[in-house]
Amino acid sequence: MTAVTDQDRTEHTDQTQGTDLRDGETDGGPGGERASRETWMRDRAADARAESGHGADGVPEAGDAGTSGDTKGHRVPGAAAADHLVTGQVTTVKEAAVAHARVQHDDCDARGTDDGTWRRTEAEGAWDDGLIARRVTETDTTAEPVPVEPRTARHPGATPLAYDGPLRSRLDALRELVGLSRTRLDSQTLAEAGRVLDEAAARRRLSGQHTVVAIAGATGSGKSQLFNALAGVAISETGVRRPTTAAPIACSWSDGAASLIDRLGIPGRLRRRPVQAQDADPQLRGLVLVDLPDHDSAAVQHREHVDRILRLVDAVIWVVDPEKYGDAVLHERYLRPMAGHAEVMFVVLNQVDRLPGEAADQVLDDLRRLLDEDGIALGEYGEPGATVLALSALTGHGVGELREALGQFVAERGAAVRRISADVDAAAQRLRPVYAARSNAGLSEEAREEFAARLADAVGATAAGEAAERAWLRNANKACGTPWLRLWRWCRIRREAPTGRFLLRNQQDEEATARQRVEHAVRTVADQASAGMPGPWAQAVREAAVRGAHGLPEALDQLAARAALPSGRPPRPVWWPLAVLVQATMTILQVVGGLWLVGQIAGVTAPNLGVPVLLMLAGIVGGPLVEWSCRIAARGPARRYGQDAERRLREAASGCGRARVLDPVAAELLRYREVREQYALVRGAGVG
């Protein structure tokens, strides 16, 4: 059986003086284990005496009457425990292991350490993490692991993980996507994406030459048996007691994996490593295997260990048994949500030795069917996907096939990149409801023109243009009309002078109606702009429109007042003075003809009815004719004058609405388009 020693101690001592024999090692011959243990105990006691100032025989050095100068009269605990080992008072292997642990603990106290592990001083050369080498036998009792603070020290020879171009682009896009969305989406929605970014950055700083694989499964599925079979030594405790594995245990096949195991939060006392791993299992070089507690354990802490570590490892070996391979907890809580991680997943049907005849093949086919229903792609016929195998960890049947597949998987050095890529895919899928639009979102030119028209109607641009046109015609009538008609109109206006009471009421009604029109126009353009957008972004567009609508009616009123008709009379065309002169001539003709007739009647002038009558008829007929001609000629300038007034008011209303409503809405739409582009990059679109 392959012996197990401390991982990080082996990583350094292999480079300097080879691997030291520790507890549980054999020398290859009968009784060698006992002899090696006693030899190591004597050497350890001698080291403790040397450190405490005692001689090789346990007697204090000269000048020191049974005390050490550093301990001031107190015997060094490590030396006493070592003496106890050498004197033969330890009679069993288990007692030796307990006494050995006590020696290590006492020596740690003597050296001033407080983590319960053996640690060399700086003068002696620091180890990576100073872990205790120990062996778990079937007679040992499993104690609750004591958590230790994870250390991030990296092995000097560890090469950081390198992400390829597409994955780097996707991570950068995801980071940009989260940054652009923080003010629009709640932190819970972005939490998973942020976790993926953090874990990707943390994994990138660690070794790229190692692959961390976790063995997970339900109670009684045989995880620990498979773990021990792959390691070639009884590392993880097995038994009928449930749950058996209370804390994750790590086993590394090569140097430089300490920082990766630190990231998993596995304390030093739960780290193992086969001594002959590099020679006996060259195909597994770079593998870090982690035995997890049961995912369906009754202990909440065990399930928390499983959920936490499954988020950090590079790959997972799911171990199922013929009885619970279809367990709903396994499929609904783990396999189905991790369907996108099929390329870094092994599904192993264990305990096939319990199935008679062709039952193993039938169960394996049914397992493949369930995995297909979960959406997990199966790596068959050379296609990427999960590897499904059947084996028996107890008899060793199929373990070699798993070892070969696992060795090839580790040798590719691509599990970490594929795991991070699958995590990014999963994060993108979770974010799809808040980024994927049902239709092309945005404001069309037609919607903009409709909004401007609604605002123009709200401020009465059309009515203002018509009023300007009527004002032009009134001025034309005043200038070119007959004086008798103007006198009659003036008298009529004086008789029908309004009181102003009903006019005030109409003005208030018009203001209320105008405000309602403005609010309706804002709601309409907001709904058109946010149509088809995901809920958070549509809400952001509507909020931007509502913020811009505050004070918009008042601003439109002020703009309408500034853009109203200019003070004074409307401008007159060049023919206007000539028309006024002709109308005055017609009036003079009427007056002259009338006076001439009066003079004839009074006898002042000679009788001649023809000339005065003709003059009067010319004035009477010519005056209205000139007025009618001027009115016809004034229609074009009056219409243009009214259209100019309407255009100015429309432009003022459109500019105010654009500055207060359309521009903020367009800014939100632009932000949404940016996040859509980043989301497309996260999903892999456009990434070479």
C-alpha positions in Angstrom: 0.0 0.0 0.0 1.3 3.4 -0.9 2.2 5.5 2.1 1.0 9.1 2.6 3.1 12.0 3.8 2.6 15.7 4.2 2.1 17.5 0.9 4.0 20.7 1.4 6.8 19.1 3.3 7.3 16.6 0.5 7.2 19.5 -2.0 10.3 21.0 -0.5 12.2 18.1 1.0 12.0 16.2 -2.4 14.1 19.0 -3.8 16.7 18.9 -1.1 17.1 15.6 0.6 14.4 13.3 -0.6 11.2 12.1 1.0 11.5 11.3 4.7 9.8 8.3 6.1 6.9 9.2 8.4 4.1 7.5 10.3 2.8 4.5 8.4 5.7 4.1 6.0 7.3 0.7 5.4 10.7 -0.4 4.4 9.6 -3.2 2.2 10.2 -6.1 4.6 8.2 -7.8 7.3 8.3 -5.8 10.6 9.8 -2.9 8.7 6.9 -0.6 9.6 7.5 -1.2 13.4 11.3 -0.7 12.9 10.9 2.4 10.9 8.5 3.8 13.5 10.9 3.1 16.4 13.8 4.5 14.4 11.9 7.7 13.6 10.8 8.0 17.3 14.4 7.8 18.4 15.6 10.4 15.9 12.7 12.6 16.9 13.5 12.3 20.6 17.2 13.1 19.8 16.2 16.2 17.9 14.0 17.3 20.8 16.8 16.7 23.3 19.2 18.6 21.2 16.8 21.6 21.0 16.1 21.5 24.7 19.8 21.2 25.7 19.9 17.5 26.7 22.3 14.9 25.6 21.6 11.9 23.5 20.8 9.8 26.6 18.2 12.2 27.9 20.6 13.7 30.6 21.0 17.5 30.6 24.2 18.9 29.2 27.0 20.0 31.4 26.3 23.2 33.3 22.6 22.6 33.1 21.1 20.7 36.1 18.1 19.2 34.4 16.8 22.4 33.0 17.1 24.3 29.7 18.4 27.8 29.7 15.4 28.9 27.6 12.8 27.2 29.7 14.1 28.5 33.1 13.7 25.3 35.1 10.9 23.7 33.1 11.6 20.5 31.1 10.8 20.9 27.4 7.5 19.1 26.8 8.7 17.8 23.4 11.7 16.1 24.9 9.6 14.4 27.6 7.1 13.1 25.1 9.9 11.9 22.9 11.5 10.1 25.9 8.2 8.5 26.5 8.1 7.1 23.0 11.6 5.7 23.2 11.3 4.1 26.5 8.8 1.6 25.1 5.8 2.8 27.1 3.8 3.1 23.9 2.4 -0.4 23.1 0.1 0.1 20.1 0.2 1.9 16.8 -2.7 4.0 17.7 -1.1 5.1 20.9 2.1 5.9 19.0 0.1 8.1 16.6 -1.5 9.9 19.5 1.8 10.4 21.2 3.4 11.5 18.0 0.7 14.1 17.5 1.3 15.2 21.1 5.0 15.5 20.4 4.3 17.7 17.4 1.9 19.9 19.4 4.3 20.2 22.3 7.2 21.1 20.0 5.0 23.7 18.3 4.3 25.2 21.7 8.0 25.2 22.5 8.7 27.0 19.2 6.0 29.5 19.8 3.5 28.4 17.1 -0.2 28.4 17.7 -1.8 26.5 14.9 -1.1 23.0 16.2 1.1 22.1 13.2 4.9 21.5 13.0 6.6 24.6 11.5 10.3 25.1 10.9 11.9 28.3 12.0 13.1 30.9 9.5 16.8 30.0 10.3 16.1 26.4 9.3 14.3 27.3 6.1 10.5 27.8 5.9 8.2 25.1 4.6 5.2 26.0 2.5 2.6 25.4 5.2 4.2 23.0 7.7 1.6 20.3 7.7 1.6 17.1 9.8 2.0 13.8 7.9 -0.4 11.3 9.3 -2.2 8.1 8.2 -5.9 7.4 8.6 -6.4 3.7 9.5 -9.6 1.8 9.9 -9.2 1.9 13.7 -9.0 5.7 13.9 -12.0 7.7 15.0 -12.9 10.7 12.8 -12.7 14.0 14.8 -14.4 17.2 13.7 -11.9 19.2 11.6 -10.6 22.4 13.1 -10.8 25.1 10.4 -7.6 27.1 9.8 -7.1 30.4 8.1 -6.4 29.7 4.4 -2.9 30.8 3.3 -2.2 32.1 -0.2 1.4 31.3 -0.4 2.3 30.0 -3.9 4.9 27.4 -4.6 7.9 29.0 -6.2 7.6 26.7 -9.3 3.9 27.2 -9.8 2.9 28.8 -13.2 -0.2 31.0 -13.0 -3.1 30.0 -15.1 -3.3 31.7 -18.5 -6.7 32.4 -20.1 -7.0 32.3 -23.9 -8.1 35.3 -25.9 -11.8 34.5 -26.2 -12.2 33.8 -22.5 -10.3 37.0 -21.6 -12.6 39.0 -24.0 -15.7 37.4 -22.4 -14.5 38.2 -18.9 -13.7 41.8 -19.8 -17.1 42.1 -21.4 -18.7 40.7 -18.3 -16.8 43.1 -16.1 -17.9 46.0 -18.3 -21.4 44.7 -18.3 -21.6 44.6 -14.5 -20.1 48.2 -14.3 -22.7 49.6 -16.7 -25.6 47.9 -15.0 -24.9 48.7 -11.3 -27.1 51.8 -11.3 -29.9 50.0 -13.2 -30.0 46.5 -11.7 -30.1 45.4 -8.1 -27.1 43.9 -6.5 -28.7 40.5 -6.1 -29.2 40.2 -9.9 -25.5 41.0 -10.5 -24.2 38.9 -7.5 -23.6 35.7 -9.5 -21.8 37.6 -12.3 -19.6 39.3 -9.7 -18.8 36.0 -8.0 -17.7 34.5 -11.4 -15.4 37.5 -12.0 -13.9 37.2 -8.5 -13.4 33.5 -8.8 -11.9 33.8 -12.3 -9.4 36.4 -11.1 -8.5 34.3 -8.1 -8.1 31.1 -10.1 -6.0 32.9 -12.7 -3.4 33.9 -10.0 -2.9 30.3 -9.0 -1.2 27.3 -10.6 -2.2 26.5 -14.2 -0.3 23.2 -14.0 -2.8 21.6 -11.5 -6.3 20.5 -11.9 -8.6 20.4 -8.9 -11.2 17.6 -9.1 -13.8 17.0 -6.4 -15.5 13.7 -5.7 -19.1 14.3 -4.8 -22.0 12.0 -4.1 -24.8 11.0 -1.8 -24.6 9.0 1.4 -23.3 5.5 0.9 -22.4 6.0 -2.7 -18.8 5.0 -2.1 -17.0 8.3 -2.6 -14.3 7.7 -0.1 -13.7 4.2 -1.4 -13.2 5.6 -4.9 -11.0 8.4 -3.5 -8.8 5.8 -1.7 -8.7 3.6 -4.8 -7.5 6.4 -7.0 -4.9 7.5 -4.4 -3.8 3.9 -3.8 -4.0 4.3 -0.1 -6.6 4.5 2.7 -6.7 8.3 3.0 -10.3 9.0 3.6 -12.2 7.0 6.2 -14.8 4.6 5.1 -17.4 2.7 7.1 -21.1 2.0 7.7 -21.5 5.0 9.9 -23.4 7.8 8.1 -22.2 10.4 7.4 -18.6 9.1 7.3 -16.8 12.0 5.7 -17.3 15.1 7.8 -14.9 17.5 6.1 -13.3 17.7 2.7 -9.9 15.9 2.3 -7.4 16.8 -0.4 -4.7 14.7 -2.0 -2.2 16.2 -4.4 0.0 14.2 -6.9 2.6 16.9 -7.5 4.2 20.0 -6.0 2.9 23.5 -6.1 -0.7 22.9 -5.2 -0.7 24.4 -1.7 -2.2 27.7 -2.8 -5.0 25.9 -4.7 -5.9 23.9 -1.6 -5.7 27.0 0.6 -8.3 28.5 -1.7 -10.6 25.6 -0.9 -10.2 26.3 2.8 -9.0 22.8 3.6 -6.8 22.8 6.7 -3.3 21.3 6.7 -4.3 18.3 8.8 -6.7 17.2 6.0 -4.2 17.3 3.2 -2.6 14.1 1.9 -0.2 13.1 -0.8 1.0 9.7 -2.0 4.8 9.5 -1.5 5.3 7.7 -4.8 2.8 9.7 -6.7 5.1 11.0 -9.4 6.7 7.6 -10.0 3.7 5.3 -9.6 1.1 7.6 -11.2 2.8 9.8 -13.8 -0.5 10.2 -15.7 -2.1 11.9 -12.6 0.7 14.4 -12.2 -0.9 17.8 -11.5 -4.1 16.3 -10.1 -5.5 17.6 -6.8 -8.3 15.2 -5.7 -10.8 16.4 -3.1 -13.1 14.0 -1.2 -16.3 15.9 -0.3 -18.9 15.2 2.4 -22.3 13.8 1.4 -24.3 16.4 -0.5 -27.5 14.9 1.1 -26.1 14.7 4.6 -28.3 15.5 7.6 -25.6 17.9 8.9 -26.0 21.4 7.4 -22.3 22.1 7.7 -21.5 19.1 5.4 -23.8 20.4 2.7 -22.3 23.9 3.1 -18.9 22.4 2.5 -20.1 20.7 -0.6 -21.8 23.8 -2.1 -18.8 26.0 -1.3 -16.2 23.8 -2.8 -18.2 22.8 -5.9 -18.0 26.5 -6.8 -14.2 26.5 -6.7 -13.0 23.3 -8.1 -12.0 22.8 -11.8 -14.0 19.5 -12.3 -16.3 17.2 -10.5 -16.7 13.4 -10.3 -20.2 12.6 -9.4 -20.4 9.2 -7.7 -23.8 7.5 -7.8 -24.9 4.0 -6.7 -27.5 1.7 -8.2 -30.1 2.6 -5.6 -30.0 6.4 -5.6 -28.7 7.3 -9.1 -32.1 8.9 -9.8 -32.3 10.8 -6.6 -34.3 14.1 -7.1 -31.9 16.0 -4.8 -28.9 15.1 -7.0 -30.6 15.9 -10.3 -32.6 19.0 -9.4 -30.2 20.7 -7.0 -26.9 19.9 -8.6 -26.8 18.1 -12.0 -29.5 20.1 -13.8 -28.2 23.6 -12.7 -24.7 22.4 -13.7 -25.7 21.1 -17.1 -23.5 23.7 -18.8 -20.5 22.3 -17.0 -20.7 18.9 -18.7 -17.2 19.1 -20.2 -15.7 19.2 -16.7 -17.9 16.5 -15.2 -17.5 12.8 -14.7 -20.6 10.7 -13.7 -19.5 7.4 -12.2 -21.9 4.5 -11.4 -20.3 2.8 -8.4 -21.0 -0.6 -6.8 -21.7 -2.3 -10.1 -20.5 -5.5 -8.4 -23.8 -5.6 -6.7 -25.7 -5.8 -10.0 -26.1 -9.3 -11.5 -25.8 -10.0 -15.2 -26.7 -7.3 -17.6 -28.3 -5.2 -14.9 -25.3 -2.9 -14.8 -25.7 -2.0 -18.4 -29.4 -1.4 -18.0 -28.8 0.9 -15.0 -26.0 2.7 -16.9 -28.3 3.3 -19.8 -31.1 4.6 -17.5 -28.5 6.9 -15.9 -27.6 8.3 -19.3 -31.3 8.9 -20.0 -31.7 10.9 -16.8 -28.6 12.9 -17.6 -30.0 13.7 -21.0 -33.2 14.9 -19.5 -31.2 17.1 -17.2 -29.7 18.7 -20.3 -26.2 17.3 -19.7 -24.3 16.6 -22.9 -22.6 13.2 -22.9 -19.1 12.9 -24.2 -19.8 10.1 -26.7 -18.5 9.5 -30.2 -15.8 12.2 -29.7 -18.2 14.9 -28.8 -17.6 17.2 -25.8 -19.6 16.4 -22.7 -19.7 14.5 -19.5 -17.9 11.2 -19.1 -20.1 8.4 -17.8 -18.5 5.2 -16.5 -19.4 2.2 -14.4 -17.0 0.7 -11.9 -16.6 -0.8 -8.5 -14.3 0.9 -6.1 -14.4 -2.1 -3.8 -13.2 -4.7 -6.3 -11.3 -2.3 -8.6 -13.3 -3.1 -11.7 -13.4 0.0 -14.0 -11.1 2.1 -11.7 -8.3 1.8 -14.2 -10.5 3.1 -16.9 -11.4 6.1 -14.7 -7.8 6.6 -13.9 -6.9 6.7 -17.5 -9.7 9.1 -18.4 -8.8 11.3 -15.5 -5.1 11.3 -16.4 -5.9 12.3 -20.0 -8.2 15.0 -18.6 -5.6 16.4 -16.3 -2.8 16.2 -18.9 -4.8 18.6 -21.2 -4.5 21.4 -18.6 -7.7 22.9 -19.8 -10.2 22.0 -17.1 -9.8 25.4 -15.3 -10.4 27.4 -18.4 -13.4 25.3 -19.4 -14.8 25.6 -15.9 -14.5 29.4 -15.9 -16.0 29.5 -19.4 -18.9 27.4 -18.3 -19.4 29.7 -15.3 -19.5 32.7 -17.6 -22.1 30.8 -19.7 -24.2 30.1 -16.7 -24.0 33.7 -15.5 -25.0 35.0 -19.0 -27.9 32.6 -19.0 -29.1 33.9 -15.6 -28.8 37.5 -16.9 -30.7 36.9 -20.1 -34.1 38.0 -18.7 -32.6 41.5 -17.9 -30.8 42.0 -21.1 -32.6 40.2 -23.9 -35.2 42.4 -25.6 -38.3 40.9 -27.3 -38.0 43.4 -30.2 -35.7 46.2 -31.4 -36.0 48.9 -28.7 -35.6 52.5 -29.5 -37.3 55.7 -30.7 -38.1 55.8 -34.4 -38.3 59.0 -36.3 -42.0 58.7 -36.5 -42.3 58.5 -32.8 -40.2 61.6 -32.3 -42.3 63.5 -34.8 -45.5 62.3 -33.1 -44.1 63.5 -29.8 -43.3 66.9 -31.2 -46.7 67.2 -32.8 -48.4 66.3 -29.5 -46.4 69.0 -27.7 -47.2 71.5 -30.4 -50.9 70.8 -30.0 -50.6 71.1 -26.3 -49.2 74.7 -26.7 -51.6 75.5 -29.4 -49.2 75.9 -32.3 -51.9 75.4 -34.9 -54.2 77.9 -33.2 -51.4 80.4 -32.9 -50.7 80.1 -36.7 -54.3 80.6 -37.5 -54.5 83.6 -35.2 -51.5 85.1 -36.9 -53.1 84.6 -40.3 -56.3 86.2 -39.2 -54.3 89.1 -37.7 -52.6 89.7 -41.1 -56.0 89.7 -42.9 -57.4 92.1 -40.4 -54.6 94.5 -41.0 -55.1 94.2 -44.7 -58.8 94.9 -44.3 -58.1 97.9 -42.2 -55.7 99.3 -44.7 -57.5 98.4 -47.9 -61.1 98.3 -46.8 -63.7 101.0 -47.4 -64.0 103.5 -44.5 -67.7 103.0 -44.3 -67.3 99.2 -43.7 -64.6 99.8 -41.1 -66.9 102.3 -39.3 -69.7 99.7 -39.3 -67.5 97.0 -37.9 -66.2 99.3 -35.2 -69.7 100.2 -34.0 -70.6 96.5 -33.9 -67.6 95.7 -31.8 -68.4 98.5 -29.4 -71.9 97.2 -28.9 -70.7 93.6 -28.3 -67.9 94.2 -25.9 -67.2 91.0 -23.7 -67.1 91.1 -19.9 -64.1 88.8 -19.7 -65.6 86.4 -17.1 -66.2 83.6 -19.5 -62.9 84.2 -21.2 -61.0 83.7 -17.9 -62.8 80.4 -17.3 -62.0 79.2 -20.8 -58.3 80.1 -20.3 -58.2 78.0 -17.1 -59.8 75.1 -18.9 -57.3 75.4 -21.8 -54.4 75.4 -19.4 -55.6 72.2 -17.7 -56.2 70.6 -21.1 -52.7 71.6 -22.2 -51.1 70.0 -19.1 -53.0 66.8 -19.7 -51.9 66.7 -23.3 -48.3 67.2 -22.3 -48.5 64.3 -19.8 -50.1 62.1 -22.3 -47.5 62.9 -24.9 -44.7 62.0 -22.4 -46.3 58.7 -21.4 -46.8 57.8 -25.0 -43.2 58.4 -26.0 -41.9 56.6 -23.0 -44.1 53.5 -23.8 -42.9 53.6 -27.4 -39.2 53.8 -26.4 -39.4 51.0 -23.8 -41.5 48.6 -25.9 -39.9 45.2 -25.8 -37.2 46.1 -23.4 -36.5 44.0 -20.2 -38.3 45.2 -17.1 -35.4 47.1 -15.3 -34.3 49.0 -18.5 -37.9 49.8 -19.5 -38.5 51.2 -16.0 -35.3 53.3 -16.3 -36.6 54.7 -19.6 -40.0 55.6 -18.1 -38.4 57.2 -15.1 -36.1 59.3 -17.3 -39.2 60.5 -19.2 -41.2 61.3 -16.1 -38.3 63.2 -14.6 -38.1 65.3 -17.7 -41.9 65.9 -17.7 -41.6 67.8 -14.4 -42.1 71.5 -15.2 -42.5 70.8 -19.0 -45.9 72.6 -19.3 -44.6 75.7 -17.6 -41.5 75.7 -19.8 -43.7 75.3 -22.9 -45.8 78.3 -21.9 -42.7 80.5 -21.5 -41.4 79.4 -24.8 -44.8 80.0 -26.4 -44.8 83.5 -25.0 -41.3 84.2 -26.4 -42.1 82.7 -29.7 -45.5 84.4 -30.1 -46.4 87.1 -32.6 -44.0 90.1 -32.6 -45.2 93.3 -31.1 -46.8 95.8 -33.4 -48.4 95.3 -36.7 -47.5 92.5 -39.1 -45.2 93.4 -41.9 -46.8 94.7 -45.1 -46.1 93.7 -48.7 -44.8 96.3 -51.2 -48.1 96.6 -53.0 -49.9 97.6 -49.8 -49.3 101.4 -50.1 -50.6 101.4 -53.7 -53.7 99.5 -52.6 -54.3 102.1 -49.8 -53.8 104.9 -52.3 -56.3 103.4 -54.7 -58.8 102.8 -51.9 -58.4 106.5 -50.8 -59.0 107.6 -54.4 -62.2 105.6 -54.6 -63.3 107.2 -51.4 -62.5 110.7 -52.7 -64.4 110.0 -55.9 -67.4 109.1 -53.8 -67.1 112.3 -51.8 -66.6 114.5 -54.8 -69.5 113.0 -56.7 -71.7 113.4 -53.7 -70.8 117.0 -53.1 -71.2 117.7 -56.7 -74.8 116.4 -56.7 -75.6 118.3 -53.5 -74.3 121.5 -55.2 -76.5 120.9 -58.2 -79.5 120.4 -55.9 -78.7 123.6 -54.1 -78.2 125.5 -57.3 -74.6 126.3 -56.6 -73.4 124.4 -59.6 -74.8 124.0 -63.1 -77.0 121.0 -63.5 -75.1 118.0 -64.9 -76.1 114.6 -63.4 -73.9 112.4 -65.5 -70.5 113.3 -64.2 -71.2 113.3 -60.4 -73.2 110.1 -60.8 -70.4 108.4 -62.6 -67.9 109.6 -60.0 -70.0 108.3 -57.2 -70.6 105.0 -59.0 -66.9 104.6 -59.6 -66.1 105.2 -55.9 -69.0 103.0 -54.7 -68.1 100.1 -57.0 -64.3 100.6 -57.0 -64.0 100.7 -53.2 -65.3 97.2 -52.5 -63.6 95.9 -55.6 -60.3 97.2 -54.3 -61.0 95.7 -50.9 -61.9 92.4 -52.4 -58.8 92.4 -54.6 -56.5 93.2 -51.6 -58.1 90.4 -49.6 -57.4 88.0 -52.4 -53.9 89.2 -52.7 -53.3 89.1 -48.9 -54.3 85.5 -48.5 -50.9 84.2 -49.5 -48.8 86.5 -47.3 -51.2 86.0 -44.4 -51.0 82.2 -44.8 -47.2 82.3 -44.9 -47.2 84.6 -41.9 -49.4 82.2 -39.9 -47.3 79.2 -41.0 -44.1 81.0 -39.8 -45.7 81.7 -36.4 -46.8 78.0 -36.1 -43.4 76.7 -37.2 -41.6 78.9 -34.6 -43.9 77.6 -31.9 -43.5 74.0 -33.0 -39.8 74.3 -33.1 -39.7 75.8 -29.6 -42.0 73.1 -28.2 -40.0 70.4 -30.0 -36.7 71.7 -28.7 -38.0 71.9 -25.1 -39.4 68.4 -25.3 -36.2 67.1 -26.8 -34.0 68.6 -24.1 -36.2 67.6 -21.2 -37.6 64.2 -22.3 -36.1 62.8 -25.5 -32.4 63.3 -24.7 -32.6 61.6 -21.3 -34.6 58.7 -22.9 -32.1 58.5 -25.7 -29.3 58.3 -23.1 -31.0 55.4 -21.4 -31.5 53.7 -24.7 -27.8 54.2 -25.6 -26.8 52.7 -22.2 -29.0 49.7 -23.0 -27.5 49.3 -26.4 -24.0 49.3 -24.8 -24.9 46.7 -22.3 -26.6 44.6 -25.1 -23.3 44.7 -27.0 -21.3 43.7 -23.9 -23.9 40.9 -23.2 -23.4 39.6 -26.7 -19.7 39.4 -26.1 -20.3 37.6 -22.8 -22.4 35.0 -24.6 -19.6 34.6 -27.1 -21.0 36.4 -30.1 -18.4 38.3 -32.1 -15.5 36.8 -30.1 -12.8 35.3 -32.3 
